[in-house]
């Protein structure tokens, strides 16, 4: 029963984290078009901060905690597919930190990237998520 509860909490955490990872760069796309100091820009700053602080950060931490707990319980730390998954989750965490940095730039009205940049970078978490799911389900090595 413990395994199923931890696995459920891990999956819920991943879903919440991924929702934020896909939504935040979309907010950035809209933010690029918003006039600096305008009502829309200020509203987006609040939305971005709250999304990161109250959803994405806790979900990322919970994903790591429950994922590592599962790895210990199931003794999967030596599986090759798990090494691949961990590498991708580390990279996803790096992308999360990049988004957090970019949010701070928007908060200071110092964004230097285009909407196109944010549309492209928005695909990175999606591609990593797809690779992680295939590694977990197929366990190819």
Residue pairs with C-beta under 8 A, 6 or more apart in sequence:
2 73
3 70
3 73
3 74
6 66
6 69
6 70
6 73
7 66
7 70
9 62
9 66
10 62
10 63
10 66
10 67
10 69
10 70
13 59
13 60
13 62
13 63
13 66
14 59
14 63
16 55
16 56
16 58
16 59
16 62
17 56
17 59
17 60
17 62
17 63
17 96
18 125
18 129
19 55
20 51
20 52
20 55
20 56
20 59
21 56
21 92
21 95
21 96
21 99
21 125
22 122
22 125
22 126
23 51
24 48
24 51
24 52
24 56
24 99
24 103
25 99
25 118
25 119
25 121
25 122
26 118
26 122
27 44
27 47
27 48
27 51
28 48
28 102
28 103
28 106
28 111
28 113
28 118
29 115
29 118
29 119
29 122
30 40
30 44
31 41
31 44
31 45
31 48
31 106
31 111
32 111
32 113
32 114
32 115
32 118
33 115
34 40
34 41
34 44
35 41
36 109
37 109
41 109
44 106
45 106
45 107
48 103
48 106
48 107
49 103
49 107
52 99
52 100
52 103
56 96
56 99
60 93
60 96
63 89
64 89
64 93
67 89
70 76
71 77
71 82
76 82
79 139
80 141
81 135
81 136
81 138
81 139
81 140
81 141
84 131
84 135
84 141
85 132
85 135
85 136
88 128
88 131
88 132
88 135
89 132
91 128
92 125
92 128
92 129
92 132
95 121
95 124
95 125
95 128
98 121
102 111
102 113
105 111
105 112
134 140
